Amino acid sequence: MKYKRILLKLSGEALMGDRQYGIDPKRLAEYAEEIKEIHSQGVEIAIVIGGGNIFRGVAGASNGMDRVQGDYMGMLATVINGMALQGALEEKGMLTRLQTALKIEAIAEPYIKRRAVRHLEKGRIVIFGAGTGNPYFTTDTAAVLRGIEVHADVILKGTRVDGIYDADPEKNPDAVKFEEITFEEVIKKGLNVMDSTAFTLSQENALPIVVFDMNKSGNLLKICNGENIGTTVKI
């Protein structure tokens, strides 16, 4: 395997499948199967998942809700998604731990960096919920932060597109895909990979990012095997 320890970032919207909101059990099972493939090869896996399929704080704020209140609601949505993913992974025989930045001890461990690393070393999949535990920070930022803290080799950002393009490929059929691109080039070209806080944090800590299509079967395993899938952002 090219990577020994990864931080997999999944969007909450991805769990909707073809639905308008909520969680599609079929999509959840598909993701669990993809994760099982790399887990069986010895890859240590940490996961951060968004909550946009249930509630998004920014959207709530735009409708008049207090932004801080909305962001905390969004954090709880990520915990719900984390529990759903945890159940799907355990159904396929994997050992998992859900750690949250907000204390919800009846259902999850509080986030403790050393404990998370120990779980990874023992082959358990660790899911990080509730973002960073602070309002105004996205789950992208949480993913990079946790990736740095647990010494991940790479951030794998699973999306519905197969990489980074110079324009939106869903709107512009002539958009050109980048196989590799540097952090500086992303900033210079004004490309939207992650929010600026997450992206800068990743750049400053020399943590590469791979953006890929999580919905295409086998992609996750191919990336961990070293195949050139998606787009790699490197120093």
Helices and strands as residue ranges (DSSP letters): E 5-10, G 13-16, H 25-39, E 44-49, H 57-62, H 67-91, E 96-100, E 109-110, H 113-121, E 125-129, H 139-149, E 154-159, E 164-165, E 177-178, E 180-182, H 183-189, H 196-204, E 209-213, H 219-224, E 231-234
